[in-house]
């Protein structure tokens, strides 16, 4: 969920470190005062909402014209706002193959669907947005915080208009299988429960990142990584399920970042979204690429860092990661931030980057 570090320190607005210093001066309880809470009540019915989208001038705050960030190229981004009290807390995103239709989940137990419109390849508006509550196996609305803390979503088949998807929850750790159609999301058809062979998962450090492999010997397998369940060597714990059986792997911790989401590339490689918060530096975000060939039972993975960003860039609490291909066939990475329903101090941002093809590494500027 990212709730721990970020909700205790959700202080930034427009990258201002002055607010950070103020919060530290107030005292140990300052973070709890500044953080806001999830909506107390869920909408019982599906409804349409208006979402305003303000294009970002650039990813870099100082050099707005800068396009290259590590192995990623800036495409465009939006700051999202809505007068609807239930909009926010977005922690997972999945997109159709063309990047237009989307489904998102929030850690308040909500789903959102809609369309992302583009102009000259850049995201410009949100359209046809609907919101509704996630349900339990008996089709009732999830009410307890520990049950409704949705953190990741992945499309298994079909589209965001008619298909099947998975949603990962933490606190009450599980991965649910849902249908999506004209009436929104169904009640879950089944759950994948956590593998406890490496010990119990801390309440708020569980299934934060999840995806479905798109290629390779384990194609179709569900992959999940905990937010921060570390083994005895300080490595993150992950699992993939092959033929219904869980297999454990680990991911090297680099610099104390938490894992916030996961996506599969068309070739089966994995992208890992990470986030770190410190009072003295604010928030950072990072994307790593894990080679599919390295994913085997018991693997100790590290991967390659594609991009790392600080508050010198337009970031917030980046929690959701999605992948699609643009009209040219290039891979586009979409990030979404969780504002923790703390609109006074945080932002809901949608950011898009183009993955620089490996053959262009030596020539790309």
VEXMAR-513285 format. One line per field, with one value per residue: residue number from 1; x, y, z of N, C-alpha, C in turn. Coordinates in steps of 0.05 Angstrom, whole numbers, padded with zeros to 5 digits. Last residue first. Layout:
// residues N
seq = c(NUM/...)
n.x = c(X/...)
n.y = c(Y/...)
n.z = c(Z/...)
ca.x = c(X/...)
ca.y = c(Y/...)
ca.z = c(Z/...)
c.x = c(X/...)
c.y = c(Y/...)
c.z = c(Z/...)
This chain:
// residues 365
seq = c(365/364/363/362/361/360/359/358/357/356/355/354/353/352/351/350/349/348/347/346/345/344/343/342/341/340/339/338/337/336/335/334/333/332/331/330/329/328/327/326/325/324/323/322/321/320/319/318/317/316/315/314/313/312/311/310/309/308/307/306/305/304/303/302/301/300/299/298/297/296/295/294/293/292/291/290/289/288/287/286/285/284/283/282/281/280/279/278/277/276/275/274/273/272/271/270/269/268/267/266/265/264/263/262/261/260/259/258/257/256/255/254/253/252/251/250/249/248/247/246/245/244/243/242/241/240/239/238/237/236/235/234/233/232/231/230/229/228/227/226/225/224/223/222/221/220/219/218/217/216/215/214/213/212/211/210/209/208/207/206/205/204/203/202/201/200/199/198/197/196/195/194/193/192/191/190/189/188/187/186/185/184/183/182/181/180/179/178/177/176/175/174/173/172/171/170/169/168/167/166/165/164/163/162/161/160/159/158/157/156/155/154/153/152/151/150/149/148/147/146/145/144/143/142/141/140/139/138/137/136/135/134/133/132/131/130/129/128/127/126/125/124/123/122/121/120/119/118/117/116/115/114/113/112/111/110/109/108/107/106/105/104/103/102/101/100/99/98/97/96/95/94/93/92/91/90/89/88/87/86/85/84/83/82/81/80/79/78/77/76/75/74/73/72/71/70/69/68/67/66/65/64/63/62/61/60/59/58/57/56/55/54/53/52/51/50/49/48/47/46/45/44/43/42/41/40/39/38/37/36/35/34/33/32/31/30/29/28/27/26/25/24/23/22/21/20/19/18/17/16/15/14/13/12/11/10/9/8/7/6/5/4/3/2/1)
n.x = c(00407/00424/00464/00464/00410/00381/00370/00330/00289/00264/00197/00168/00123/00076/00038/-00009/-00019/-00048/-00010/-00014/-00037/-00092/-00107/-00102/-00111/-00062/-00049/-00011/00000/00020/00054/00065/00106/00104/00142/00124/00089/00068/00025/00049/00031/00035/00032/00033/00034/00026/00054/00088/00076/00106/00144/00177/00243/00266/00253/00277/00284/00314/00309/00328/00372/00365/00368/00366/00346/00354/00306/00270/00249/00268/00283/00319/00291/00269/00303/00275/00287/00261/00251/00236/00231/00228/00210/00251/00297/00288/00250/00242/00218/00218/00194/00190/00168/00195/00181/00204/00198/00162/00156/00119/00129/00089/00099/00088/00098/00129/00177/00220/00292/00344/00385/00360/00351/00340/00289/00275/00221/00182/00123/00061/00021/-00011/00024/00060/00066/00119/00139/00189/00219/00281/00335/00365/00376/00330/00282/00227/00175/00152/00114/00125/00105/00081/00054/00020/00031/00030/00091/00137/00169/00145/00098/00072/00052/00018/00031/00040/00054/00037/00022/00051/00056/00020/00028/00081/00069/00103/00148/00156/00108/00060/00032/-00035/-00085/-00126/-00196/-00252/-00285/-00309/-00363/-00344/-00341/-00387/-00424/-00395/-00339/-00294/-00285/-00228/-00193/-00148/-00101/-00086/-00082/-00104/-00055/-00069/-00090/-00094/-00135/-00140/-00193/-00223/-00271/-00288/-00259/-00208/-00206/-00178/-00142/-00118/-00092/-00082/-00069/-00058/-00083/-00137/-00161/-00206/-00194/-00178/-00222/-00285/-00319/-00338/-00406/-00420/-00413/-00385/-00332/-00338/-00321/-00307/-00352/-00335/-00337/-00318/-00306/-00304/-00235/-00181/-00132/-00079/-00016/00011/00005/-00026/-00066/-00111/-00150/-00169/-00229/-00246/-00258/-00239/-00257/-00240/-00215/-00177/-00136/-00162/-00148/-00168/-00166/-00174/-00163/-00112/-00070/-00077/-00088/-00110/-00079/-00083/-00058/-00061/-00074/-00102/-00125/-00183/-00251/-00290/-00309/-00304/-00278/-00211/-00152/-00086/-00037/-00003/00049/00093/00142/00212/00244/00292/00339/00349/00311/00303/00281/00274/00244/00246/00288/00261/00230/00219/00173/00129/00079/00022/-00048/-00099/-00162/-00216/-00268/-00332/-00363/-00418/-00424/-00451/-00467/-00445/-00384/-00365/-00343/-00297/-00238/-00177/-00149/-00086/-00032/-00019/-00020/00021/00066/00070/00088/00139/00140/00148/00193/00175/00141/00179/00207/00166/00155/00202/00204/00156/00133/00080/00080/00089/00074/00062/00083/00050/00040/00090/00101/00047/00025/00041/00016)
n.y = c(00192/00127/00092/00050/00033/00011/-00040/-00035/00023/00056/00063/00124/00142/00181/00189/00220/00237/00269/00296/00325/00363/00363/00310/00255/00204/00185/00190/00150/00154/00113/00105/00067/00059/00031/00005/00015/00013/00059/00066/00033/-00017/-00014/-00024/00006/00014/00054/00090/00145/00198/00237/00278/00311/00318/00328/00286/00235/00172/00126/00073/00021/-00023/-00093/-00149/-00188/-00249/-00312/-00366/-00405/-00419/-00364/-00314/-00303/-00295/-00245/-00195/-00137/-00069/-00018/00048/00091/00152/00186/00241/00273/00278/00274/00234/00190/00136/00103/00052/00019/-00029/-00071/-00109/-00170/-00203/-00219/-00188/-00149/-00144/-00140/-00103/-00080/-00037/-00026/-00040/00009/00017/00011/00004/-00050/-00117/-00167/-00213/-00284/-00332/-00391/-00414/-00449/-00481/-00476/-00475/-00429/-00368/-00335/-00286/-00253/-00210/-00174/-00187/-00193/-00244/-00265/-00225/-00179/-00150/-00102/-00116/-00176/-00192/-00242/-00269/-00322/-00345/-00337/-00372/-00397/-00394/-00335/-00280/-00251/-00261/-00214/-00183/-00140/-00113/-00123/-00165/-00134/-00102/-00097/-00146/-00190/-00259/-00315/-00359/-00385/-00409/-00385/-00355/-00328/-00349/-00328/-00337/-00327/-00289/-00229/-00196/-00156/-00088/-00065/-00078/-00092/-00122/-00168/-00216/-00233/-00262/-00236/-00252/-00231/-00212/-00163/-00130/-00126/-00155/-00153/-00177/-00195/-00202/-00210/-00172/-00117/-00070/-00082/-00147/-00213/-00230/-00205/-00146/-00130/-00087/-00074/-00064/-00055/-00064/-00087/-00113/-00075/-00041/-00071/-00075/-00092/-00110/-00178/-00226/-00264/-00248/-00176/-00121/-00052/-00001/00046/00094/00116/00162/00185/00205/00249/00275/00268/00236/00240/00230/00272/00261/00214/00192/00137/00118/00074/00055/00039/00010/00009/00006/00042/00036/00027/00011/00019/00006/00036/00045/00058/00025/-00019/-00059/-00027/-00028/-00021/00001/00018/00058/00118/00156/00182/00197/00205/00256/00291/00328/00312/00311/00296/00317/00277/00273/00242/00217/00210/00149/00110/00097/00161/00201/00251/00303/00370/00414/00430/00431/00431/00385/00336/00327/00382/00404/00361/00375/00358/00335/00319/00275/00259/00194/00149/00091/00035/00038/00049/00079/00074/00118/00145/00148/00147/00208/00245/00272/00308/00278/00242/00276/00296/00270/00290/00359/00405/00398/00366/00402/00439/00408/00398/00448/00458/00428/00420/00394/00403/00384/00333/00300/00247/00212/00172/00155/00133/00089/00061/00056/00024/-00024)
n.z = c(-00553/-00577/-00588/-00553/-00551/-00590/-00578/-00539/-00544/-00489/-00475/-00461/-00409/-00372/-00313/-00274/-00206/-00156/-00102/-00035/-00001/-00006/-00015/00002/-00014/-00031/-00083/-00121/-00193/-00247/-00310/-00367/-00423/-00486/-00539/-00608/-00650/-00667/-00633/-00572/-00524/-00451/-00381/-00314/-00246/-00186/-00151/-00131/-00102/-00152/-00197/-00238/-00208/-00161/-00130/-00175/-00209/-00252/-00299/-00302/-00274/-00282/-00235/-00193/-00160/-00147/-00154/-00139/-00205/-00248/-00288/-00327/-00373/-00366/-00330/-00305/-00295/-00251/-00235/-00179/-00141/-00077/-00035/00013/00041/00095/00102/00048/00010/-00053/-00097/-00161/-00208/-00255/-00311/-00339/-00403/-00443/-00487/-00469/-00397/-00340/-00279/-00213/-00155/-00109/-00060/-00030/-00023/-00003/-00040/-00067/-00055/-00104/-00096/-00101/-00106/-00101/-00130/-00122/-00171/-00215/-00257/-00221/-00195/-00161/-00113/-00071/-00024/-00024/00021/00069/00082/00101/00064/00072/00046/00022/-00017/-00055/-00120/-00165/-00224/-00256/-00323/-00376/-00388/-00374/-00418/-00454/-00438/-00400/-00333/-00297/-00232/-00175/-00111/-00059/-00017/00041/00085/00126/00156/00134/00123/00153/00117/00070/00061/00049/-00005/-00004/-00051/-00102/-00107/-00153/-00173/-00142/-00176/-00234/-00253/-00304/-00340/-00386/-00349/-00321/-00269/-00228/-00177/-00127/-00081/-00014/00054/00083/00067/-00004/-00066/-00136/-00187/-00255/-00305/-00368/-00407/-00436/-00429/-00426/-00457/-00458/-00397/-00353/-00329/-00261/-00206/-00136/-00087/-00043/00013/00036/00084/00120/00124/00110/00064/00000/-00013/-00034/-00061/-00035/-00044/-00050/-00095/-00102/-00128/-00181/-00234/-00299/-00349/-00402/-00405/-00395/-00442/-00463/-00478/-00544/-00598/-00617/-00562/-00532/-00475/-00441/-00410/-00355/-00287/-00221/-00158/-00087/-00037/-00026/-00060/-00126/-00195/-00264/-00332/-00397/-00468/-00493/-00505/-00537/-00502/-00441/-00376/-00306/-00243/-00173/-00137/-00118/-00084/-00120/-00110/-00074/-00080/-00140/-00167/-00188/-00228/-00249/-00292/-00340/-00391/-00440/-00454/-00445/-00449/-00412/-00390/-00364/-00397/-00445/-00450/-00429/-00425/-00372/-00327/-00277/-00272/-00322/-00352/-00370/-00362/-00360/-00370/-00328/-00328/-00285/-00287/-00264/-00263/-00259/-00217/-00184/-00115/-00066/-00050/00019/00070/00084/00044/00082/00110/00107/00145/00184/00231/00223/00223/00275/00320/00330/00304/00275/00243/00203/00176/00157/00121/00084/00065/00037/-00008/-00056/-00100/-00104/-00040/00008/00051/00079/00118/00130/00079/00066/00100/00099/00049/00011/00000)
ca.x = c(00419/00403/00461/00490/00424/00386/00388/00357/00296/00283/00221/00173/00150/00081/00062/-00006/-00005/-00052/-00022/-00004/-00008/-00079/-00107/-00089/-00134/-00071/-00048/-00030/00007/-00001/00055/00048/00103/00099/00131/00142/00098/00093/00019/00037/00046/00021/00048/00020/00051/00016/00046/00082/00077/00093/00135/00149/00225/00274/00234/00275/00275/00309/00306/00322/00357/00378/00358/00374/00345/00360/00324/00293/00245/00265/00261/00330/00308/00252/00302/00284/00279/00281/00241/00255/00218/00242/00204/00225/00300/00308/00243/00258/00212/00230/00191/00199/00166/00189/00187/00188/00213/00162/00176/00111/00133/00103/00086/00101/00082/00101/00166/00198/00267/00321/00381/00380/00344/00359/00298/00281/00246/00193/00152/00077/00041/-00024/00006/00060/00050/00103/00128/00170/00208/00252/00324/00354/00398/00352/00292/00255/00180/00177/00123/00116/00127/00076/00078/00018/00035/00004/00070/00117/00160/00164/00114/00061/00073/00016/00027/00029/00061/00036/00019/00045/00079/00020/00002/00071/00074/00080/00139/00178/00130/00072/00049/-00005/-00077/-00100/-00173/-00234/-00292/-00287/-00352/-00360/-00328/-00364/-00434/-00411/-00357/-00301/-00294/-00253/-00198/-00174/-00103/-00098/-00067/-00116/-00068/-00052/-00097/-00079/-00130/-00132/-00169/-00218/-00249/-00299/-00288/-00219/-00200/-00198/-00152/-00110/-00111/-00070/-00089/-00048/-00057/-00128/-00136/-00210/-00205/-00159/-00198/-00263/-00321/-00317/-00385/-00425/-00423/-00414/-00342/-00328/-00340/-00299/-00339/-00353/-00326/-00337/-00296/-00322/-00262/-00195/-00157/-00090/-00042/00012/00018/00002/-00062/-00084/-00148/-00147/-00213/-00250/-00253/-00245/-00246/-00255/-00233/-00202/-00134/-00153/-00159/-00150/-00179/-00159/-00180/-00135/-00066/-00071/-00064/-00114/-00088/-00079/-00069/-00056/-00051/-00099/-00115/-00157/-00229/-00279/-00294/-00316/-00293/-00240/-00168/-00114/-00046/-00026/00036/00075/00121/00187/00240/00264/00332/00359/00315/00315/00265/00290/00247/00221/00292/00278/00219/00239/00179/00151/00097/00047/-00022/-00081/-00135/-00202/-00240/-00316/-00351/-00399/-00433/-00432/-00474/-00457/-00408/-00361/-00364/-00310/-00266/-00193/-00158/-00115/-00043/-00020/-00038/-00006/00058/00062/00060/00136/00143/00124/00195/00194/00130/00158/00221/00180/00134/00195/00217/00166/00161/00097/00062/00099/00076/00051/00099/00061/00019/00080/00120/00065/00012/00056/00000)
ca.y = c(00214/00146/00115/00063/00043/00039/-00037/-00043/-00004/00057/00047/00104/00141/00161/00194/00198/00241/00245/00298/00307/00361/00388/00329/00277/00221/00178/00214/00148/00159/00128/00105/00086/00053/00055/00000/00020/-00013/00050/00060/00055/-00009/-00019/-00025/-00008/00011/00036/00063/00129/00171/00237/00252/00312/00311/00346/00308/00248/00200/00134/00101/00036/00001/-00069/-00134/-00160/-00230/-00287/-00346/-00400/-00423/-00392/-00321/-00306/-00319/-00268/-00213/-00164/-00090/-00038/00026/00077/00129/00178/00215/00270/00279/00293/00262/00199/00162/00107/00079/00021/-00001/-00068/-00083/-00156/-00189/-00233/-00210/-00169/-00135/-00158/-00107/-00100/-00051/-00017/-00048/-00009/00023/00013/00030/-00029/-00090/-00152/-00190/-00259/-00320/-00367/-00416/-00425/-00484/-00474/-00497/-00445/-00392/-00339/-00312/-00254/-00236/-00175/-00186/-00167/-00229/-00261/-00250/-00185/-00174/-00103/-00089/-00162/-00186/-00222/-00262/-00298/-00348/-00340/-00354/-00394/-00421/-00353/-00297/-00251/-00264/-00240/-00182/-00165/-00114/-00095/-00165/-00158/-00106/-00076/-00137/-00168/-00233/-00298/-00344/-00368/-00426/-00378/-00378/-00326/-00342/-00341/-00323/-00344/-00317/-00247/-00207/-00176/-00112/-00061/-00072/-00067/-00120/-00140/-00210/-00219/-00264/-00244/-00243/-00249/-00218/-00190/-00132/-00131/-00141/-00161/-00155/-00202/-00190/-00221/-00189/-00143/-00068/-00069/-00119/-00194/-00235/-00232/-00157/-00140/-00099/-00079/-00052/-00064/-00051/-00072/-00129/-00097/-00032/-00068/-00052/-00095/-00090/-00155/-00203/-00265/-00273/-00201/-00139/-00080/-00016/00028/00085/00105/00150/00162/00206/00225/00276/00295/00235/00248/00210/00270/00279/00223/00203/00157/00120/00097/00049/00060/00008/00019/-00015/00045/00022/00043/00004/00025/00000/00030/00036/00077/00045/00007/-00062/-00043/-00015/-00038/00008/-00001/00042/00099/00132/00184/00196/00178/00250/00267/00338/00307/00321/00289/00318/00292/00266/00263/00219/00223/00175/00118/00083/00134/00195/00226/00280/00345/00403/00418/00430/00453/00410/00350/00310/00363/00417/00371/00365/00381/00327/00339/00277/00277/00217/00164/00117/00045/00035/00023/00081/00067/00101/00127/00154/00137/00181/00243/00252/00317/00300/00232/00262/00314/00264/00262/00338/00403/00416/00355/00378/00447/00419/00376/00434/00474/00417/00439/00389/00417/00395/00349/00329/00258/00235/00186/00168/00156/00111/00066/00072/00048/00000)
ca.z = c(-00538/-00567/-00605/-00558/-00527/-00593/-00600/-00531/-00553/-00511/-00470/-00482/-00420/-00393/-00327/-00294/-00231/-00172/-00128/-00055/-00001/00000/-00037/00016/-00007/-00003/-00067/-00100/-00165/-00234/-00280/-00354/-00394/-00470/-00512/-00585/-00638/-00680/-00661/-00587/-00548/-00476/-00405/-00336/-00269/-00207/-00142/-00154/-00091/-00126/-00186/-00231/-00229/-00183/-00130/-00149/-00208/-00224/-00293/-00327/-00269/-00291/-00257/-00188/-00182/-00134/-00166/-00122/-00177/-00244/-00270/-00300/-00372/-00363/-00353/-00298/-00314/-00259/-00251/-00196/-00154/-00102/-00047/00000/00012/00086/00110/00070/00023/-00027/-00085/-00133/-00199/-00226/-00301/-00319/-00383/-00417/-00489/-00489/-00424/-00358/-00305/-00230/-00176/-00110/-00086/-00029/-00037/00015/-00028/-00075/-00046/-00088/-00112/-00086/-00115/-00088/-00129/-00118/-00150/-00189/-00255/-00246/-00193/-00185/-00119/-00093/-00029/-00026/-00006/00062/00069/00120/00074/00067/00062/00036/-00014/-00031/-00102/-00145/-00210/-00239/-00294/-00363/-00398/-00353/-00409/-00441/-00456/-00428/-00353/-00310/-00261/-00187/-00140/-00070/-00046/00025/00068/00105/00148/00150/00110/00149/00140/00080/00066/00075/00002/-00002/-00024/-00096/-00096/-00136/-00178/-00149/-00151/-00220/-00243/-00286/-00313/-00386/-00372/-00325/-00296/-00232/-00205/-00136/-00108/-00033/00029/00080/00094/00019/-00041/-00112/-00168/-00228/-00293/-00342/-00403/-00434/-00433/-00402/-00455/-00467/-00424/-00360/-00348/-00286/-00224/-00163/-00093/-00069/00006/00012/00062/00115/00111/00128/00082/00020/-00014/-00016/-00076/-00033/-00057/-00038/-00080/-00105/-00106/-00167/-00208/-00280/-00325/-00395/-00414/-00385/-00426/-00460/-00463/-00516/-00582/-00625/-00585/-00539/-00502/-00441/-00434/-00373/-00315/-00240/-00185/-00110/-00046/-00011/-00034/-00104/-00169/-00241/-00307/-00373/-00446/-00491/-00485/-00551/-00518/-00465/-00400/-00329/-00269/-00194/-00131/-00140/-00072/-00108/-00129/-00075/-00056/-00127/-00144/-00189/-00205/-00249/-00264/-00332/-00366/-00430/-00473/-00436/-00462/-00418/-00414/-00364/-00369/-00438/-00458/-00427/-00452/-00382/-00356/-00285/-00264/-00306/-00329/-00375/-00381/-00348/-00380/-00335/-00334/-00300/-00279/-00281/-00249/-00275/-00226/-00204/-00142/-00070/-00067/-00009/00058/00104/00047/00061/00111/00107/00127/00157/00229/00226/00199/00253/00311/00321/00324/00291/00266/00221/00188/00176/00144/00098/00080/00060/00016/-00036/-00094/-00123/-00060/-00013/00056/00055/00109/00153/00094/00052/00098/00122/00069/00013/00000)
c.x = c(00411/00417/00442/00487/00449/00403/00396/00378/00325/00292/00239/00198/00151/00110/00067/00018/-00006/-00041/-00027/-00020/00003/-00049/-00092/-00085/-00125/-00095/-00056/-00028/-00017/00007/00032/00050/00086/00093/00128/00127/00117/00103/00044/00034/00032/00040/00029/00037/00036/00032/00037/00078/00069/00096/00119/00140/00196/00257/00243/00254/00272/00304/00302/00320/00353/00360/00375/00363/00356/00365/00329/00312/00271/00260/00258/00308/00319/00269/00286/00282/00291/00269/00264/00241/00239/00226/00221/00222/00273/00310/00263/00251/00231/00223/00205/00196/00173/00190/00178/00199/00195/00180/00178/00130/00124/00105/00103/00085/00100/00085/00137/00188/00246/00295/00356/00371/00367/00348/00316/00291/00251/00218/00162/00107/00058/-00004/-00006/00044/00050/00090/00118/00161/00187/00242/00294/00343/00388/00375/00316/00264/00208/00178/00150/00127/00116/00101/00071/00044/00032/00006/00043/00094/00139/00152/00131/00076/00061/00036/00023/00026/00052/00040/00015/00043/00076/00045/00003/00046/00064/00088/00116/00170/00155/00096/00064/00008/-00046/-00091/-00149/-00212/-00276/-00297/-00329/-00350/-00347/-00352/-00411/-00421/-00373/-00318/-00299/-00259/-00226/-00177/-00130/-00098/-00081/-00106/-00081/-00068/-00075/-00086/-00116/-00128/-00165/-00192/-00247/-00276/-00302/-00249/-00212/-00188/-00173/-00118/-00101/-00092/-00075/-00070/-00047/-00103/-00125/-00184/-00204/-00169/-00180/-00238/-00297/-00317/-00364/-00401/-00430/-00428/-00372/-00340/-00324/-00317/-00330/-00338/-00346/-00323/-00319/-00313/-00277/-00224/-00165/-00115/-00052/-00015/00020/00018/-00032/-00086/-00120/-00145/-00193/-00232/-00257/-00240/-00255/-00241/-00251/-00223/-00157/-00152/-00147/-00164/-00159/-00178/-00164/-00154/-00089/-00068/-00057/-00089/-00093/-00092/-00063/-00070/-00044/-00073/-00109/-00148/-00202/-00257/-00281/-00298/-00305/-00253/-00197/-00128/-00076/-00028/00013/00063/00102/00167/00213/00264/00303/00352/00323/00320/00276/00272/00263/00224/00268/00281/00235/00228/00199/00155/00121/00065/00002/-00054/-00119/-00173/-00227/-00288/-00336/-00388/-00410/-00442/-00452/-00464/-00419/-00387/-00358/-00330/-00280/-00222/-00174/-00123/-00073/-00033/-00042/-00027/00030/00052/00052/00108/00136/00127/00171/00196/00149/00147/00201/00193/00147/00174/00212/00178/00173/00126/00079/00076/00081/00051/00088/00077/00029/00058/00107/00082/00031/00045/00017)
c.y = c(00213/00168/00136/00089/00059/00050/-00008/-00038/-00010/00029/00047/00090/00120/00165/00173/00206/00216/00251/00271/00309/00342/00387/00355/00300/00246/00195/00210/00173/00157/00131/00122/00083/00075/00046/00026/00014/-00010/00023/00051/00047/00014/-00012/-00029/-00006/-00005/00037/00044/00100/00152/00208/00257/00284/00312/00341/00331/00270/00209/00164/00105/00066/00016/-00045/-00109/-00142/-00203/-00266/-00323/-00379/-00420/-00396/-00352/-00315/-00324/-00293/-00238/-00182/-00116/-00057/00008/00055/00117/00155/00211/00242/00278/00296/00281/00228/00166/00135/00080/00050/00000/-00038/-00081/-00128/-00174/-00221/-00226/-00193/-00156/-00144/-00125/-00101/-00066/-00028/-00039/-00016/00001/00022/00033/-00003/-00071/-00125/-00173/-00238/-00295/-00358/-00390/-00432/-00459/-00477/-00499/-00471/-00405/-00366/-00312/-00283/-00235/-00203/-00187/-00164/-00201/-00246/-00244/-00212/-00183/-00126/-00088/-00134/-00170/-00217/-00240/-00294/-00321/-00342/-00359/-00375/-00419/-00379/-00316/-00269/-00267/-00241/-00211/-00161/-00141/-00095/-00137/-00154/-00129/-00078/-00117/-00156/-00211/-00271/-00326/-00351/-00411/-00396/-00370/-00352/-00342/-00331/-00341/-00326/-00336/-00276/-00226/-00180/-00131/-00087/-00069/-00059/-00094/-00138/-00180/-00218/-00253/-00244/-00254/-00236/-00239/-00200/-00159/-00126/-00147/-00143/-00166/-00177/-00201/-00208/-00200/-00163/-00095/-00064/-00107/-00165/-00215/-00238/-00184/-00152/-00107/-00092/-00055/-00049/-00063/-00058/-00114/-00114/-00055/-00060/-00049/-00071/-00095/-00136/-00179/-00242/-00275/-00225/-00163/-00097/-00044/00013/00066/00094/00141/00147/00181/00227/00249/00295/00264/00246/00216/00251/00279/00244/00215/00167/00143/00096/00074/00049/00032/00011/-00007/00025/00027/00027/00023/00015/00005/00021/00030/00069/00064/00030/-00036/-00042/-00035/-00025/-00014/00007/00021/00084/00110/00157/00200/00176/00223/00259/00314/00318/00314/00300/00315/00294/00285/00254/00242/00225/00186/00145/00088/00121/00166/00223/00253/00321/00377/00405/00415/00454/00434/00377/00323/00346/00399/00382/00377/00371/00351/00331/00298/00278/00234/00188/00130/00072/00046/00017/00053/00072/00097/00109/00134/00146/00173/00214/00251/00297/00308/00254/00252/00299/00279/00256/00311/00381/00413/00372/00366/00423/00427/00386/00411/00461/00433/00424/00406/00414/00411/00360/00345/00288/00247/00211/00182/00170/00136/00091/00080/00066/00025)
c.z = c(-00509/-00550/-00595/-00574/-00533/-00570/-00604/-00553/-00547/-00518/-00494/-00475/-00442/-00404/-00348/-00311/-00248/-00199/-00139/-00080/-00023/-00004/-00031/-00004/00009/00006/-00038/-00083/-00146/-00204/-00270/-00324/-00382/-00442/-00496/-00559/-00615/-00670/-00676/-00616/-00562/-00499/-00429/-00361/-00290/-00232/-00164/-00146/-00113/-00115/-00161/-00222/-00219/-00207/-00148/-00151/-00179/-00224/-00263/-00322/-00295/-00285/-00263/-00210/-00174/-00156/-00147/-00132/-00161/-00214/-00269/-00280/-00344/-00360/-00347/-00322/-00306/-00279/-00257/-00211/-00173/-00115/-00072/-00012/-00002/00056/00097/00077/00046/-00016/-00058/-00124/-00169/-00219/-00272/-00314/-00364/-00396/-00463/-00491/-00444/-00385/-00322/-00256/-00195/-00134/-00087/-00057/-00031/00002/-00012/-00062/-00054/-00080/-00094/-00105/-00098/-00103/-00119/-00118/-00147/-00165/-00226/-00241/-00220/-00184/-00148/-00098/-00052/-00034/-00005/00034/00060/00108/00092/00078/00055/00056/00000/-00030/-00079/-00129/-00190/-00224/-00280/-00333/-00385/-00362/-00388/-00431/-00440/-00447/-00381/-00333/-00271/-00217/-00151/-00100/-00057/-00005/00049/00088/00124/00139/00129/00137/00133/00103/00076/00082/00028/00005/-00023/-00069/-00096/-00126/-00160/-00153/-00159/-00192/-00229/-00277/-00294/-00358/-00371/-00351/-00297/-00262/-00210/-00166/-00119/-00060/00012/00053/00096/00044/-00020/-00089/-00144/-00212/-00265/-00331/-00375/-00431/-00429/-00405/-00430/-00464/-00431/-00389/-00357/-00303/-00250/-00180/-00121/-00078/-00020/00001/00036/00091/00103/00112/00101/00038/00008/-00019/-00058/-00045/-00056/-00052/-00068/-00086/-00113/-00145/-00195/-00256/-00307/-00370/-00404/-00394/-00417/-00442/-00459/-00503/-00553/-00607/-00592/-00561/-00506/-00470/-00431/-00397/-00331/-00268/-00201/-00136/-00069/-00020/-00016/-00079/-00148/-00215/-00285/-00351/-00421/-00468/-00481/-00531/-00532/-00482/-00422/-00353/-00289/-00220/-00152/-00137/-00093/-00097/-00115/-00096/-00057/-00104/-00129/-00164/-00210/-00224/-00264/-00302/-00359/-00404/-00465/-00459/-00454/-00431/-00422/-00391/-00367/-00408/-00448/-00433/-00451/-00409/-00368/-00315/-00273/-00298/-00310/-00350/-00388/-00369/-00365/-00344/-00343/-00303/-00297/-00269/-00270/-00259/-00243/-00214/-00160/-00099/-00071/-00025/00029/00091/00066/00065/00086/00106/00129/00138/00199/00222/00200/00229/00286/00310/00313/00312/00285/00247/00209/00191/00166/00123/00096/00077/00040/-00013/-00072/-00116/-00079/-00031/00031/00055/00084/00144/00118/00068/00087/00118/00091/00035/00000)
